[in-house]
Every structure is written in C-alpha cells, then in structure tokens.
Amino acid sequence: MAETILIVAAILIFLGVALGVLRLILGRSVIDRVAAVDMLTVVSISLIALYAHVGGRAIYLDVALVYGVLSFLAVVAIARYLEQGL
C-alpha cells in the first residue's frame, strides 16, 4: 500500500513538472513565466522531499528547506524588479 502511494505521488510530481514546463514555454508575459518557475521550484522541493523519504535520508529535507527559502527570495527580488525596476 505504501509503495502505491509513493508511485502515485511520483507520477503527480512529474505531471506537475510537465505542466510547469508547458506554462513556462507558453507563458504570454514575464509574470506568467516567473509564476511557472516558482511552481517548478515548489514541485522540485516536493520531489526532494519524496526522495528523502524513499531513501531514508532526512538530510535532504534540509536541502529542500534551503532551496525553498532561496526560491522565495528570488521570486520576491524578481517581483520587485518588475514592479519598480530596482
């Protein structure tokens, strides 16, 4: 039962990656593309967390946490640049 849940989670994560890349390619504006990149970082964080669970290595959760913080700061910086032009 647990393996089935992990397989379904992996399939949903890769579906999220595919849809994020599609939005990144077909995005009409820069804001659409920034939102797609932010979504891809969230999906990749979930992929790292899934890998940490499957591999039994909790240290990867720290990597995912740092990646999430850096992603948040990058999106805030890009949003500020697009709004005010820094």
MDAnalysis code that builds the backbone (N, CA, C; Angstrom):
import MDAnalysis as mda
import numpy as np

u = mda.Universe.empty(258, n_residues=86, atom_resindex=np.repeat(np.arange(86), 3), trajectory=True)
u.add_TopologyAttr("name", ["N", "CA", "C"] * 86)
u.add_TopologyAttr("resid", np.arange(1, 87))
u.add_TopologyAttr("resname", ["MET", "ALA", "GLU", "THR", "ILE", "LEU", "ILE", "VAL", "ALA", "ALA", "ILE", "LEU", "ILE", "PHE", "LEU", "GLY", "VAL", "ALA", "LEU", "GLY", "VAL", "LEU", "ARG", "LEU", "ILE", "LEU", "GLY", "ARG", "SER", "VAL", "ILE", "ASP", "ARG", "VAL", "ALA", "ALA", "VAL", "ASP", "MET", "LEU", "THR", "VAL", "VAL", "SER", "ILE", "SER", "LEU", "ILE", "ALA", "LEU", "TYR", "ALA", "HIS", "VAL", "GLY", "GLY", "ARG", "ALA", "ILE", "TYR", "LEU", "ASP", "VAL", "ALA", "LEU", "VAL", "TYR", "GLY", "VAL", "LEU", "SER", "PHE", "LEU", "ALA", "VAL", "VAL", "ALA", "ILE", "ALA", "ARG", "TYR", "LEU", "GLU", "GLN", "GLY", "LEU"])
u.atoms.positions = np.array([
    [0.822, -1.197, 0.000],
    [0.000, 0.000, 0.000],
    [0.866, 1.260, 0.000],
    [1.920, 1.251, 0.794],
    [2.789, 2.431, 0.862],
    [3.516, 2.653, -0.460],
    [3.907, 1.578, -1.118],
    [4.583, 1.720, -2.412],
    [3.647, 2.322, -3.453],
    [2.396, 1.955, -3.410],
    [1.421, 2.502, -4.344],
    [1.264, 4.004, -4.145],
    [1.216, 4.432, -2.897],
    [1.091, 5.857, -2.607],
    [2.322, 6.610, -3.096],
    [3.501, 6.037, -2.913],
    [4.724, 6.687, -3.375],
    [4.771, 6.774, -4.899],
    [4.304, 5.742, -5.570],
    [4.272, 5.765, -7.033],
    [3.290, 6.815, -7.536],
    [2.123, 6.893, -6.914],
    [1.135, 7.907, -7.302],
    [1.688, 9.306, -7.044],
    [2.377, 9.498, -5.931],
    [2.974, 10.803, -5.629],
    [4.029, 11.173, -6.663],
    [4.847, 10.214, -7.060],
    [5.872, 10.487, -8.074],
    [5.240, 10.831, -9.416],
    [4.188, 10.130, -9.780],
    [3.504, 10.428, -11.042],
    [2.909, 11.834, -11.011],
    [2.292, 12.211, -9.892],
    [1.712, 13.542, -9.781],
    [2.786, 14.628, -9.796],
    [3.928, 14.348, -9.189],
    [5.025, 15.314, -9.203],
    [5.530, 15.514, -10.623],
    [5.728, 14.433, -11.365],
    [6.208, 14.576, -12.729],
    [5.155, 15.195, -13.649],
    [3.881, 14.997, -13.351],
    [2.829, 15.686, -14.074],
    [2.898, 17.189, -13.800],
    [3.178, 17.545, -12.555],
    [3.359, 18.951, -12.208],
    [4.548, 19.571, -12.914],
    [5.627, 18.811, -13.058],
    [6.794, 19.304, -13.794],
    [6.427, 19.541, -15.260],
    [5.713, 18.601, -15.849],
    [5.333, 18.743, -17.258],
    [4.438, 19.960, -17.468],
    [3.468, 20.156, -16.588],
    [2.583, 21.309, -16.723],
    [3.318, 22.619, -16.453],
    [4.269, 22.605, -15.526],
    [5.063, 23.797, -15.258],
    [5.936, 24.190, -16.431],
    [6.548, 23.206, -17.068],
    [7.369, 23.485, -18.245],
    [6.493, 23.987, -19.396],
    [5.319, 23.411, -19.529],
    [4.393, 23.870, -20.554],
    [3.999, 25.324, -20.323],
    [3.713, 25.688, -19.073],
    [3.370, 27.077, -18.754],
    [4.563, 28.003, -18.970],
    [5.751, 27.490, -18.700],
    [6.963, 28.281, -18.905],
    [7.170, 28.577, -20.385],
    [6.899, 27.598, -21.225],
    [7.082, 27.778, -22.669],
    [5.977, 28.637, -23.263],
    [4.740, 28.401, -22.849],
    [3.591, 29.086, -23.450],
    [3.176, 30.361, -22.726],
    [3.915, 30.757, -21.699],
    [3.557, 31.951, -20.945],
    [3.588, 33.193, -21.814],
    [2.540, 33.974, -21.736],
    [2.433, 35.157, -22.592],
    [3.206, 36.342, -22.044],
    [3.373, 36.399, -20.748],
    [4.075, 37.541, -20.158],
    [5.182, 37.039, -19.244],
    [5.976, 37.980, -18.805],
    [7.079, 37.637, -17.903],
    [6.533, 37.143, -16.568],
    [5.428, 37.710, -16.138],
    [4.833, 37.307, -14.861],
    [4.372, 35.857, -14.919],
    [3.815, 35.430, -16.057],
    [3.428, 34.023, -16.227],
    [4.648, 33.113, -16.111],
    [5.736, 33.517, -16.700],
    [6.949, 32.696, -16.668],
    [7.559, 32.645, -15.275],
    [7.513, 33.770, -14.565],
    [8.023, 33.784, -13.186],
    [7.161, 32.882, -12.309],
    [5.863, 32.922, -12.485],
    [4.971, 32.044, -11.720],
    [5.233, 30.576, -12.063],
    [5.534, 30.293, -13.325],
    [5.838, 28.916, -13.716],
    [7.142, 28.444, -13.089],
    [8.138, 29.311, -13.054],
    [9.411, 28.930, -12.418],
    [9.215, 28.713, -10.924],
    [8.395, 29.560, -10.299],
    [8.107, 29.382, -8.875],
    [7.379, 28.064, -8.634],
    [6.448, 27.729, -9.509],
    [5.757, 26.451, -9.374],
    [6.718, 25.273, -9.549],
    [7.639, 25.406, -10.494],
    [8.615, 24.338, -10.704],
    [9.523, 24.167, -9.487],
    [9.851, 25.252, -8.809],
    [10.669, 25.104, -7.600],
    [9.883, 24.419, -6.488],
    [8.610, 24.741, -6.372],
    [7.786, 24.067, -5.359],
    [7.659, 22.578, -5.672],
    [7.476, 22.251, -6.931],
    [7.372, 20.846, -7.326],
    [8.701, 20.129, -7.107],
    [9.811, 20.805, -7.397],
    [11.107, 20.166, -7.174],
    [11.397, 19.988, -5.692],
    [10.898, 20.889, -4.853],
    [11.037, 20.711, -3.407],
    [10.263, 19.470, -2.960],
    [9.074, 19.275, -3.524],
    [8.315, 18.071, -3.170],
    [9.004, 16.818, -3.684],
    [9.680, 16.921, -4.827],
    [10.445, 15.779, -5.346],
    [11.622, 15.457, -4.428],
    [12.292, 16.482, -3.931],
    [13.395, 16.264, -2.992],
    [12.878, 15.629, -1.704],
    [11.732, 16.093, -1.222],
    [11.153, 15.512, -0.008],
    [10.746, 14.058, -0.220],
    [10.201, 13.755, -1.385],
    [9.841, 12.366, -1.691],
    [11.083, 11.490, -1.761],
    [12.129, 12.004, -2.374],
    [13.382, 11.256, -2.450],
    [13.987, 11.041, -1.056],
    [13.857, 12.046, -0.203],
    [14.359, 11.904, 1.166],
    [13.596, 10.815, 1.913],
    [12.297, 10.747, 1.667],
    [11.504, 9.718, 2.332],
    [11.841, 8.324, 1.813],
    [11.936, 8.204, 0.498],
    [12.222, 6.894, -0.097],
    [13.624, 6.434, 0.278],
    [14.578, 7.354, 0.251],
    [15.954, 6.998, 0.574],
    [16.231, 6.898, 2.061],
    [15.315, 7.391, 2.875],
    [15.510, 7.341, 4.317],
    [16.598, 8.287, 4.808],
    [16.807, 9.386, 4.111],
    [17.854, 10.343, 4.460],
    [17.207, 11.684, 4.761],
    [17.137, 12.009, 6.026],
    [16.478, 13.241, 6.452],
    [17.286, 14.486, 6.117],
    [18.556, 14.343, 5.800],
    [19.390, 15.497, 5.487],
    [18.896, 16.199, 4.229],
    [18.255, 15.470, 3.324],
    [17.735, 16.080, 2.105],
    [16.592, 17.047, 2.398],
    [15.922, 16.878, 3.520],
    [14.873, 17.819, 3.901],
    [15.462, 19.185, 4.213],
    [16.670, 19.212, 4.763],
    [17.353, 20.486, 4.978],
    [17.680, 21.156, 3.650],
    [18.086, 20.369, 2.688],
    [18.365, 20.895, 1.348],
    [17.093, 21.491, 0.751],
    [15.975, 20.793, 0.894],
    [14.708, 21.282, 0.369],
    [14.293, 22.581, 1.064],
    [14.534, 22.674, 2.347],
    [14.189, 23.879, 3.093],
    [15.010, 25.076, 2.625],
    [16.295, 24.896, 2.468],
    [17.161, 25.979, 1.993],
    [16.780, 26.362, 0.566],
    [16.491, 25.388, -0.256],
    [16.073, 25.654, -1.625],
    [14.779, 26.462, -1.652],
    [13.866, 26.154, -0.764],
    [12.610, 26.897, -0.680],
    [12.817, 28.340, -0.263],
    [13.693, 28.568, 0.696],
    [13.983, 29.934, 1.142],
    [14.642, 30.733, 0.018],
    [15.607, 30.132, -0.670],
    [16.267, 30.822, -1.779],
    [15.292, 31.105, -2.916],
    [14.388, 30.186, -3.176],
    [13.389, 30.384, -4.211],
    [12.456, 31.538, -3.851],
    [12.051, 31.592, -2.607],
    [11.190, 32.684, -2.164],
    [11.885, 34.029, -2.324],
    [13.133, 34.098, -1.913],
    [13.871, 35.356, -2.039],
    [14.055, 35.757, -3.503],
    [14.285, 34.786, -4.356],
    [14.449, 35.080, -5.780],
    [13.154, 35.606, -6.386],
    [12.028, 35.014, -6.038],
    [10.751, 35.474, -6.583],
    [10.418, 36.874, -6.069],
    [10.729, 37.153, -4.814],
    [10.500, 38.490, -4.276],
    [11.385, 39.507, -4.997],
    [12.631, 39.156, -5.246],
    [13.536, 40.069, -5.951],
    [13.071, 40.311, -7.383],
    [12.619, 39.275, -8.057],
    [12.140, 39.439, -9.429],
    [10.861, 40.273, -9.456],
    [9.967, 40.036, -8.505],
    [8.733, 40.818, -8.444],
    [9.034, 42.286, -8.172],
    [9.979, 42.556, -7.307],
    [10.346, 43.947, -7.023],
    [10.975, 44.587, -8.258],
    [11.800, 43.842, -8.959],
    [12.409, 44.365, -10.185],
    [11.358, 44.688, -11.240],
    [10.391, 43.784, -11.408],
    [9.358, 44.006, -12.420],
    [8.423, 45.151, -12.041],
    [8.221, 45.360, -10.757],
    [7.312, 46.410, -10.325],
    [7.961, 47.785, -10.330],
    [9.185, 47.872, -9.831],
    [9.818, 49.174, -9.668],
    [11.026, 49.378, -10.569],
    [11.580, 48.349, -11.101],
    [12.750, 48.479, -11.926],
    [14.038, 48.594, -11.144],
    [14.024, 48.312, -9.857],
    [15.190, 48.404, -8.967],
    [15.973, 49.639, -9.317],
])
